Amino acid sequence: MIKKHMYHLAIILTLLSYQSLVYAQDVVRKNYAYFSLEPDIVTNYLGSSAKNLGFIRVTIELMLEDAEFLEAAEHHSPLMRAATIEVFGSQREEKVRSLSGREEIRQDCLKKLRVLMLRETGFEMVKDVIFTKYLYHQS
């Protein structure tokens, strides 16, 4: 009986040590980099009526998966700016003004930029989108 328990314990310890070894190999330090879409993005969004357009000014920082992607981000920055302007230009006032809407817009920008960069470079490149300035005005 004791031999049986020792055998099971040995198997469990072997599996746990193997799992920790595999996990240790998977944990690789990421070399994230940040890239600013400059200058600030200033564009219109859809107001509450056809007569009213609002405008928004946003400063966007992109968190890149690796510093190796900085050159590609610089090269494709006009395309990435156009994509984010397109996302903002299609938003309604309620979404632009609410915190939950702002988060949805941020996620939309992230998804669009990942798809765009995957198509252009073969890599998604963009880990996250950060709005460091977010100002809106309704006229």
Buried (B, 14 or more C-beta within 10 A) or exposed (E): EEEEEEEEEEEEEEEEEEEEEEEEEEEEEEEEBBBBBEEBBEBBBBBEEEEEBBBBBBBBBBBBBEEEBBEBBEEBBEEBBEBBBEBBEEBEBEBBBEEEBBEEBBEBBBBBBBEBBEEBBEBBBBBBBEBEEBEBEEE
